[in-house]
Amino acid sequence: MVNVALVRNASRYLVIIVGPLILLLAFIGNGLIIFVFARRTGKFRKSPCSLYFTSMAVIKTLHLAHILIYLIMSIGFGVDPTLTSLVYCKLRYYIAQATLPQISLTLECAATISQFLATSRQAYYRQKNTHKVARICIFLIVLFWSLQAIPYLILYKIKIVPVTNKTVCDSFNTVLNHYTTWVLRIMTIFIFPCSILPLFGYLTLRNVRRLEFNSNQQQQIERQMSLVSFFLFLFINIT
């Protein structure tokens, strides 16, 4: 028979030891992404896609840091701040469930679309793919997901469940729970990226093949950027 106390202690020490290590690796990995795409002397900075990658790396770092710190506190040290602080109860679900994951995935989709436009043979599409447009898109993406998650700040509360007599931080609003399940989790985390990313990834790779023998320097940069984007997307989704 499995010793429950032993399993719990093993889980605690695992989270305490592995959690900070994962967080350190995330900081290093995303820091390298930011360094490559944001440095002024880098050739990839000329591509508007670099803005999406830089923003996405920042958002992913914040998201992972928030999750790991919470897990270390709640599982590793047995202190669950969502049960003692109403402000953190609301902010945790606002940030970790309804805002940062959606912003990150939308930026990933936007980066794929940006690369498709940058590698297009149509000059009209390439002209529309600018740094200014990328900044506006990033701002609108962050604004939209931040505003749509406001109900989480209002409806999440700390309550005692009568049946189990346990204190929980949760929403007991049926509409919000359905929205979380069907819109945030299924639509924006599975259906939306699983349709956008493969479609525009394929179209971008098709454009890249057409640019293979093109001597235009900027288009060659976009071609290299597309290949980097493709392998980066694989790395992000695998990890």
ROFIKOL-47874 format. One record per residue (C-alpha): residue in three letters; y, z, x. Coordinates in steps of 0.1 Angstrom, whole numbers, plus 5000, padded with zeros to 4 digits. Example, Ala and Ser with C-alpha at 12.3 -4.5 7.8 and 13.67 -1.06 7.14 Angstrom:
<recs>
+------+-------+------+------+
: tike : north :   up : east :
+------+-------+------+------+
:  ALA :  4955 : 5078 : 5123 :
:  SER :  4989 : 5071 : 5137 :
+------+-------+------+------+
</recs>
This chain:
<recs>
+------+-------+------+------+
: tike : north :   up : east :
+------+-------+------+------+
:  MET :  5000 : 5000 : 5000 :
:  VAL :  5034 : 4990 : 5013 :
:  ASN :  5056 : 5019 : 5022 :
:  VAL :  5089 : 5014 : 5002 :
:  ALA :  5110 : 5037 : 5024 :
:  LEU :  5098 : 5019 : 5055 :
:  VAL :  5107 : 4985 : 5041 :
:  ARG :  5142 : 4997 : 5031 :
:  ASN :  5148 : 5012 : 5066 :
:  ALA :  5136 : 4979 : 5082 :
:  SER :  5160 : 4960 : 5059 :
:  ARG :  5189 : 4983 : 5068 :
:  TYR :  5184 : 4979 : 5106 :
:  LEU :  5178 : 4942 : 5102 :
:  VAL :  5211 : 4938 : 5085 :
:  ILE :  5230 : 4960 : 5109 :
:  ILE :  5216 : 4942 : 5139 :
:  VAL :  5214 : 4906 : 5127 :
:  GLY :  5245 : 4906 : 5105 :
:  PRO :  5271 : 4909 : 5133 :
:  LEU :  5251 : 4884 : 5154 :
:  ILE :  5253 : 4858 : 5126 :
:  LEU :  5290 : 4865 : 5122 :
:  LEU :  5296 : 4861 : 5159 :
:  LEU :  5278 : 4827 : 5159 :
:  ALA :  5297 : 4816 : 5128 :
:  PHE :  5330 : 4825 : 5146 :
:  ILE :  5319 : 4805 : 5177 :
:  GLY :  5307 : 4775 : 5157 :
:  ASN :  5336 : 4772 : 5134 :
:  GLY :  5360 : 4780 : 5163 :
:  LEU :  5346 : 4750 : 5182 :
:  ILE :  5351 : 4728 : 5151 :
:  ILE :  5387 : 4739 : 5148 :
:  PHE :  5393 : 4734 : 5185 :
:  VAL :  5378 : 4699 : 5184 :
:  PHE :  5397 : 4687 : 5153 :
:  ALA :  5430 : 4706 : 5156 :
:  ARG :  5440 : 4703 : 5192 :
:  ARG :  5471 : 4681 : 5197 :
:  THR :  5456 : 4661 : 5226 :
:  GLY :  5424 : 4653 : 5208 :
:  LYS :  5418 : 4618 : 5196 :
:  PHE :  5402 : 4630 : 5164 :
:  ARG :  5435 : 4646 : 5153 :
:  LYS :  5447 : 4611 : 5145 :
:  SER :  5423 : 4610 : 5116 :
:  PRO :  5433 : 4627 : 5083 :
:  CYS :  5397 : 4638 : 5080 :
:  SER :  5404 : 4663 : 5108 :
:  LEU :  5426 : 4683 : 5084 :
:  TYR :  5397 : 4686 : 5060 :
:  PHE :  5373 : 4697 : 5087 :
:  THR :  5397 : 4723 : 5101 :
:  SER :  5405 : 4737 : 5067 :
:  MET :  5368 : 4738 : 5058 :
:  ALA :  5359 : 4756 : 5090 :
:  VAL :  5385 : 4783 : 5083 :
:  ILE :  5373 : 4787 : 5047 :
:  LYS :  5336 : 4789 : 5057 :
:  THR :  5344 : 4815 : 5083 :
:  LEU :  5363 : 4837 : 5058 :
:  HIS :  5335 : 4833 : 5033 :
:  LEU :  5307 : 4842 : 5056 :
:  ALA :  5327 : 4871 : 5071 :
:  HIS :  5333 : 4886 : 5037 :
:  ILE :  5297 : 4883 : 5027 :
:  LEU :  5282 : 4897 : 5059 :
:  ILE :  5307 : 4926 : 5061 :
:  TYR :  5298 : 4935 : 5025 :
:  LEU :  5261 : 4933 : 5032 :
:  ILE :  5264 : 4954 : 5063 :
:  MET :  5283 : 4981 : 5044 :
:  SER :  5262 : 4981 : 5012 :
:  ILE :  5227 : 4976 : 5027 :
:  GLY :  5231 : 4987 : 5062 :
:  PHE :  5251 : 5019 : 5056 :
:  GLY :  5245 : 5024 : 5019 :
:  VAL :  5282 : 5022 : 5010 :
:  ASP :  5290 : 4997 : 4982 :
:  PRO :  5328 : 4994 : 4979 :
:  THR :  5324 : 4974 : 4946 :
:  LEU :  5313 : 5006 : 4929 :
:  THR :  5341 : 5028 : 4942 :
:  SER :  5371 : 5005 : 4942 :
:  LEU :  5380 : 4985 : 4911 :
:  VAL :  5403 : 4963 : 4931 :
:  TYR :  5375 : 4953 : 4955 :
:  CYS :  5351 : 4949 : 4926 :
:  LYS :  5374 : 4922 : 4912 :
:  LEU :  5384 : 4906 : 4945 :
:  ARG :  5348 : 4903 : 4958 :
:  TYR :  5337 : 4881 : 4929 :
:  TYR :  5370 : 4863 : 4928 :
:  ILE :  5367 : 4854 : 4965 :
:  ALA :  5330 : 4852 : 4973 :
:  GLN :  5317 : 4837 : 4940 :
:  ALA :  5345 : 4818 : 4923 :
:  THR :  5369 : 4806 : 4950 :
:  LEU :  5359 : 4802 : 4986 :
:  PRO :  5325 : 4784 : 4981 :
:  GLN :  5340 : 4759 : 4957 :
:  ILE :  5370 : 4752 : 4980 :
:  SER :  5346 : 4747 : 5010 :
:  LEU :  5324 : 4722 : 4991 :
:  THR :  5353 : 4703 : 4976 :
:  LEU :  5369 : 4700 : 5010 :
:  GLU :  5335 : 4687 : 5023 :
:  CYS :  5335 : 4661 : 4995 :
:  ALA :  5371 : 4652 : 5002 :
:  ALA :  5364 : 4647 : 5039 :
:  THR :  5336 : 4623 : 5030 :
:  ILE :  5358 : 4603 : 5007 :
:  SER :  5385 : 4603 : 5034 :
:  GLN :  5361 : 4588 : 5059 :
:  PHE :  5351 : 4561 : 5034 :
:  LEU :  5387 : 4551 : 5029 :
:  ALA :  5394 : 4552 : 5067 :
:  THR :  5366 : 4529 : 5075 :
:  SER :  5372 : 4505 : 5046 :
:  ARG :  5380 : 4469 : 5054 :
:  GLN :  5406 : 4469 : 5027 :
:  ALA :  5440 : 4477 : 5043 :
:  TYR :  5453 : 4492 : 5010 :
:  TYR :  5427 : 4520 : 5011 :
:  ARG :  5433 : 4527 : 5048 :
:  GLN :  5470 : 4530 : 5041 :
:  LYS :  5465 : 4555 : 5014 :
:  ASN :  5444 : 4577 : 5037 :
:  THR :  5472 : 4595 : 5055 :
:  HIS :  5478 : 4631 : 5068 :
:  LYS :  5504 : 4636 : 5041 :
:  VAL :  5479 : 4628 : 5014 :
:  ALA :  5453 : 4650 : 5031 :
:  ARG :  5477 : 4680 : 5031 :
:  ILE :  5485 : 4674 : 4995 :
:  CYS :  5449 : 4672 : 4985 :
:  ILE :  5440 : 4704 : 5005 :
:  PHE :  5469 : 4722 : 4988 :
:  LEU :  5458 : 4711 : 4953 :
:  ILE :  5421 : 4719 : 4960 :
:  VAL :  5430 : 4755 : 4970 :
:  LEU :  5455 : 4759 : 4941 :
:  PHE :  5430 : 4746 : 4915 :
:  TRP :  5401 : 4768 : 4925 :
:  SER :  5424 : 4798 : 4930 :
:  LEU :  5438 : 4795 : 4895 :
:  GLN :  5405 : 4788 : 4877 :
:  ALA :  5391 : 4820 : 4891 :
:  ILE :  5418 : 4843 : 4876 :
:  PRO :  5395 : 4854 : 4847 :
:  TYR :  5373 : 4871 : 4874 :
:  LEU :  5402 : 4893 : 4883 :
:  ILE :  5406 : 4903 : 4847 :
:  LEU :  5371 : 4906 : 4833 :
:  TYR :  5351 : 4921 : 4861 :
:  LYS :  5349 : 4959 : 4858 :
:  ILE :  5331 : 4989 : 4870 :
:  LYS :  5308 : 5003 : 4842 :
:  ILE :  5278 : 5025 : 4837 :
:  VAL :  5249 : 5007 : 4821 :
:  PRO :  5236 : 5030 : 4793 :
:  VAL :  5199 : 5019 : 4796 :
:  THR :  5196 : 5025 : 4834 :
:  ASN :  5225 : 5049 : 4838 :
:  LYS :  5235 : 5030 : 4869 :
:  THR :  5271 : 5021 : 4879 :
:  VAL :  5276 : 4984 : 4883 :
:  CYS :  5305 : 4960 : 4891 :
:  ASP :  5300 : 4931 : 4866 :
:  SER :  5314 : 4910 : 4839 :
:  PHE :  5301 : 4917 : 4804 :
:  ASN :  5319 : 4887 : 4790 :
:  THR :  5294 : 4861 : 4777 :
:  VAL :  5317 : 4831 : 4781 :
:  LEU :  5325 : 4839 : 4817 :
:  ASN :  5289 : 4845 : 4825 :
:  HIS :  5280 : 4811 : 4810 :
:  TYR :  5308 : 4795 : 4830 :
:  THR :  5296 : 4811 : 4862 :
:  THR :  5260 : 4798 : 4857 :
:  TRP :  5266 : 4763 : 4844 :
:  VAL :  5299 : 4753 : 4859 :
:  LEU :  5303 : 4772 : 4892 :
:  ARG :  5267 : 4774 : 4903 :
:  ILE :  5250 : 4743 : 4888 :
:  MET :  5279 : 4718 : 4886 :
:  THR :  5300 : 4726 : 4916 :
:  ILE :  5274 : 4738 : 4940 :
:  PHE :  5245 : 4714 : 4932 :
:  ILE :  5253 : 4684 : 4910 :
:  PHE :  5288 : 4677 : 4923 :
:  PRO :  5282 : 4678 : 4961 :
:  CYS :  5247 : 4663 : 4957 :
:  SER :  5262 : 4632 : 4941 :
:  ILE :  5295 : 4628 : 4960 :
:  LEU :  5282 : 4635 : 4995 :
:  PRO :  5252 : 4611 : 4996 :
:  LEU :  5272 : 4583 : 4978 :
:  PHE :  5303 : 4583 : 5000 :
:  GLY :  5282 : 4592 : 5031 :
:  TYR :  5261 : 4560 : 5025 :
:  LEU :  5293 : 4539 : 5018 :
:  THR :  5309 : 4553 : 5050 :
:  LEU :  5279 : 4545 : 5072 :
:  ARG :  5279 : 4510 : 5057 :
:  ASN :  5315 : 4506 : 5066 :
:  VAL :  5308 : 4519 : 5101 :
:  ARG :  5283 : 4492 : 5108 :
:  ARG :  5309 : 4466 : 5099 :
:  LEU :  5333 : 4482 : 5124 :
:  GLU :  5308 : 4482 : 5152 :
:  PHE :  5322 : 4451 : 5168 :
:  ASN :  5358 : 4457 : 5159 :
:  SER :  5381 : 4461 : 5189 :
:  ASN :  5409 : 4479 : 5170 :
:  GLN :  5413 : 4513 : 5187 :
:  GLN :  5421 : 4533 : 5156 :
:  GLN :  5392 : 4519 : 5137 :
:  GLN :  5370 : 4527 : 5166 :
:  ILE :  5382 : 4563 : 5164 :
:  GLU :  5375 : 4563 : 5127 :
:  ARG :  5340 : 4550 : 5135 :
:  GLN :  5334 : 4578 : 5160 :
:  MET :  5348 : 4603 : 5135 :
:  SER :  5325 : 4590 : 5108 :
:  LEU :  5294 : 4595 : 5130 :
:  VAL :  5306 : 4630 : 5140 :
:  SER :  5312 : 4637 : 5103 :
:  PHE :  5278 : 4626 : 5094 :
:  PHE :  5260 : 4649 : 5119 :
:  LEU :  5284 : 4677 : 5111 :
:  PHE :  5275 : 4675 : 5074 :
:  LEU :  5239 : 4676 : 5083 :
:  PHE :  5245 : 4707 : 5104 :
:  ILE :  5265 : 4724 : 5077 :
:  ASN :  5240 : 4718 : 5049 :
:  ILE :  5210 : 4728 : 5070 :
:  THR :  5226 : 4760 : 5082 :
+------+-------+------+------+
</recs>
